[in-house]
């Protein structure tokens, strides 16, 4: 079961599709093995970048079953939904299938601190004993969750064991949360998102690792490992080698298409299909990705990173 000690890299997995839009189950199997081989300490499926909103309820449960059966690391399932009934149904099914925990983003209609706190009180009640991740991603949800509100939720809801920190800018929030835990507040795991753009700085502020997607998850695993071993310079060198690709993949509206294209080029998934509606890359963009990948390989060879 997921708990407050979780650390490392929980890779946000894409959902592979065939060209006709059906789930590509062979690619799902290969993808799970790839993420683990690249150093992932956990997997997160049915997140926003997993195109969760485009799957039927039956497909979502089938995907959870397939990934959990294939995975040798903990699996977290995104169960965010407009209503609590759908959330509870997917969460219950996921935990019954062997998921380690679930992830919940706030409903986009929440505006006040009191509304946010009440929402997560209800979430904890609906989920029962299932440990959950609070997803803080205001750039997408349009819900701003203050440090004090997070601390109130952590105090009131013992099953909240992790923050998926995806505020931007948000480094001061990590510092404030860690200062609070140093002064007696319950310490929960903090794993960070945003495609790894600020991973090293987030680690320096007290984060325990990453929960995000990037077509080169080995970068995040190597940076976290180097930092945890005390070699900050090595961590910076590795991060810098991948930074142009991290930056390029972070483009709003195109990021997932770029990530899937790269994963397909790496042989992880068979097709770079996004289920409609979804972006389609032009040839110019694909050439830019290939150039970045080639230059990235040169930098990694100079660092003797494999």
C-alpha positions in Angstrom: 0.0 0.0 0.0 1.1 3.5 -0.7 2.3 5.5 2.3 4.1 8.6 3.4 7.6 7.1 2.8 7.1 6.8 -1.0 10.1 8.3 -3.0 11.9 8.0 -6.3 10.1 8.2 -9.6 6.5 7.3 -10.2 6.3 7.5 -13.9 3.0 8.9 -15.3 2.2 6.4 -18.0 0.7 7.2 -21.3 -2.2 5.1 -22.6 -1.1 3.4 -25.9 -3.6 3.3 -28.7 -3.8 1.6 -32.1 -4.4 3.9 -35.1 -8.1 3.1 -34.9 -8.2 4.4 -31.3 -8.5 1.1 -29.6 -6.2 0.4 -26.6 -3.0 -1.3 -27.7 -2.6 -4.0 -25.1 0.8 -5.3 -26.4 2.2 -1.8 -26.1 0.8 -1.5 -22.6 2.8 -4.6 -21.5 5.9 -3.3 -23.2 5.5 0.2 -21.7 5.2 -1.2 -18.2 8.4 -3.2 -18.5 10.1 -0.2 -20.1 9.3 2.2 -17.3 10.5 -0.2 -14.6 13.7 -1.1 -16.5 14.4 2.7 -16.7 14.3 3.0 -13.0 10.7 3.8 -12.1 9.9 3.0 -8.5 6.2 3.2 -9.2 3.7 3.8 -12.0 0.8 6.2 -12.2 -1.9 5.5 -14.7 -5.1 7.2 -15.8 -3.6 10.6 -15.1 -4.4 13.7 -17.1 -1.6 12.8 -19.5 -2.8 9.3 -19.7 -5.9 10.5 -21.5 -8.1 9.2 -18.7 -11.1 11.3 -19.7 -11.2 9.6 -23.1 -11.6 6.1 -21.8 -14.9 4.4 -20.9 -15.4 3.1 -17.3 -14.9 -0.4 -18.6 -11.7 0.5 -20.4 -10.3 2.2 -17.3 -10.8 -0.9 -15.1 -9.4 -3.2 -17.9 -6.3 -1.0 -18.0 -5.8 -1.0 -14.3 -6.1 -4.8 -14.3 -3.5 -5.2 -17.1 -1.0 -2.8 -15.6 -1.2 -4.1 -12.1 -0.8 -7.7 -13.3 2.3 -6.7 -15.3 3.9 -4.4 -12.8 6.5 -5.2 -10.1 6.3 -1.8 -8.6 3.4 0.0 -6.9 0.7 1.4 -9.2 -1.3 4.5 -8.4 -4.5 5.1 -10.3 -6.0 8.5 -11.2 -9.7 8.4 -10.1 -10.6 12.0 -10.4 -14.2 12.4 -11.6 -16.9 15.0 -11.7 -18.9 13.1 -9.1 -18.1 10.9 -6.1 -20.0 7.9 -7.4 -17.7 7.4 -10.4 -14.6 8.1 -8.2 -15.7 5.5 -5.7 -16.4 2.9 -8.4 -13.0 3.2 -10.1 -11.1 3.5 -6.8 -12.8 0.4 -5.3 -12.2 -1.6 -8.5 -8.6 -0.5 -8.6 -7.8 -1.3 -5.0 -9.5 -4.7 -5.4 -7.2 -5.4 -8.4 -4.1 -4.6 -6.4 -3.4 -0.9 -6.9 -1.3 0.7 -4.2 -3.4 3.9 -4.0 -5.3 6.4 -6.0 -4.9 10.0 -7.0 -7.5 12.8 -6.8 -7.4 16.3 -8.3 -9.8 18.9 -7.0 -13.1 19.5 -8.9 -12.7 22.6 -11.1 -15.7 24.4 -9.5 -14.0 24.8 -6.1 -13.1 28.4 -5.3 -12.7 28.9 -1.6 -10.5 27.3 1.0 -13.5 26.0 2.8 -14.8 24.4 -0.4 -11.5 22.7 -1.1 -11.2 21.3 2.5 -14.8 20.0 2.4 -14.2 18.4 -1.0 -11.2 16.4 0.3 -13.0 15.5 3.6 -15.7 14.0 1.3 -13.0 12.4 -0.8 -11.4 10.7 2.1 -14.8 9.5 3.3 -15.7 8.1 -0.1 -12.4 6.3 -0.6 -12.5 4.7 2.8 -9.2 3.0 3.7 -7.6 3.6 0.3 -4.5 5.8 0.5 -4.7 8.8 -1.8 -2.5 11.3 -3.5 -3.7 15.0 -3.5 -3.0 16.3 -7.0 -2.2 20.0 -6.9 -2.1 21.2 -10.5 -3.7 24.7 -10.6 -2.6 25.4 -14.2 -5.0 22.8 -15.4 -7.7 22.5 -12.6 -7.9 26.3 -12.0 -8.0 25.5 -8.3 -5.4 27.2 -6.1 -4.7 25.2 -3.0 -2.7 27.1 -0.4 -0.1 25.6 1.9 -2.3 26.1 4.9 -5.2 24.2 3.1 -2.9 21.3 2.2 -1.7 21.1 5.8 -5.3 21.1 7.0 -6.2 18.3 4.7 -3.2 16.3 5.8 -4.1 16.8 9.4 -7.8 15.9 8.9 -7.4 13.0 6.5 -4.9 10.3 7.6 -5.3 8.5 4.2 -3.8 11.4 2.4 -0.3 10.1 2.1 1.2 12.1 -0.8 1.1 15.4 -2.5 1.6 15.5 -6.3 3.1 18.9 -6.4 2.5 20.6 -9.7 2.1 24.2 -8.9 4.1 26.5 -11.0 5.9 28.4 -9.6 5.7 26.4 -6.5 9.1 25.9 -4.9 8.2 28.0 -1.9 5.2 25.8 -1.3 7.5 22.8 -0.9 9.8 24.7 1.5 6.8 25.8 3.5 5.4 22.2 3.7 8.7 20.8 4.8 9.2 23.6 7.4 5.7 22.7 8.8 6.6 19.0 9.1 9.9 20.0 10.8 7.7 21.8 13.4 5.4 18.9 14.1 3.0 18.6 11.1 2.5 15.1 9.7 5.1 14.6 7.0 3.8 13.1 3.7 5.5 12.2 0.5 6.0 15.0 -2.0 6.5 13.9 -5.6 6.6 16.6 -8.3 5.3 17.0 -11.8 5.5 19.5 -14.7 7.5 17.0 -16.8 10.5 17.3 -14.6 11.2 20.9 -15.5 12.2 21.8 -12.0 13.1 18.4 -10.6 16.5 19.2 -9.1 15.3 22.4 -7.4 12.3 20.6 -6.1 14.6 17.9 -4.6 16.7 20.6 -3.0 13.5 22.1 -1.4 12.6 18.7 0.2 10.7 16.8 -2.5 11.1 13.0 -2.4 11.2 12.6 -6.2 9.0 12.9 -9.2 5.5 11.8 -10.3 5.4 12.9 -13.9 5.8 11.9 -17.5 8.8 12.3 -19.7 9.8 10.2 -22.7 13.1 9.6 -21.0 12.2 8.5 -17.5 15.7 7.3 -16.9 16.7 11.0 -16.6 14.5 11.4 -13.6 15.6 8.2 -12.0 19.3 9.1 -12.5 18.9 12.6 -11.2 17.0 11.4 -8.1 19.6 8.7 -7.5 22.6 11.0 -7.9 21.0 13.6 -5.6 20.1 11.0 -2.9 23.7 9.7 -3.0 25.0 13.2 -2.3 26.4 13.9 -5.8 24.6 17.2 -6.7 27.0 18.0 -9.4 26.3 14.7 -11.2 22.6 15.3 -10.8 22.9 18.7 -12.4 25.0 17.4 -15.3 22.5 14.7 -16.1 19.6 17.0 -15.9 21.3 19.6 -18.1 22.0 17.0 -20.8 18.2 16.3 -21.1 17.0 19.9 -20.5 16.4 20.8 -24.2 14.1 17.8 -24.6 12.4 18.4 -21.3 11.7 22.0 -22.4 10.5 21.0 -25.9 8.1 18.3 -24.5 6.7 20.9 -22.1 4.9 22.8 -24.8 1.2 23.3 -23.9 -1.1 21.4 -26.2 1.6 19.4 -27.9 3.5 17.9 -25.0 1.7 14.5 -24.9 1.9 14.1 -28.7 5.6 14.8 -28.5 6.0 12.3 -25.6 4.1 9.6 -27.5 6.1 10.2 -30.7 9.4 9.9 -28.8 8.2 6.7 -27.0 7.2 5.3 -30.4 10.6 6.2 -31.8 12.2 4.4 -28.9 10.2 1.3 -29.6 8.2 1.5 -26.4 4.8 1.8 -28.0 3.9 0.8 -31.5 2.0 4.0 -32.4 2.0 7.6 -31.3 -1.8 7.8 -31.6 -3.7 10.1 -29.3 -7.4 9.2 -29.0 -9.5 11.9 -30.5 -9.6 14.8 -29.9 -5.9 15.1 -29.7 -2.9 16.9 -31.3 -1.2 15.5 -34.4 2.5 16.4 -35.0 3.6 18.0 -38.2 6.7 16.7 -39.9 8.6 19.8 -38.9 8.0 19.1 -35.3 9.1 15.5 -35.7 12.3 16.6 -37.3 13.0 18.9 -34.4 12.4 16.1 -31.9 14.9 13.9 -33.8 17.5 16.6 -33.8 17.1 17.2 -30.1 17.4 13.4 -29.5 20.6 13.2 -31.5 22.2 16.1 -29.7 21.0 14.6 -26.3 22.8 11.4 -27.2 26.0 13.3 -27.8 25.8 15.0 -24.4 25.1 11.8 -22.6 28.0 10.0 -24.3 30.3 12.8 -23.1 29.0 12.3 -19.6 29.3 8.5 -20.0 25.6 8.1 -19.1 23.7 5.2 -20.5 
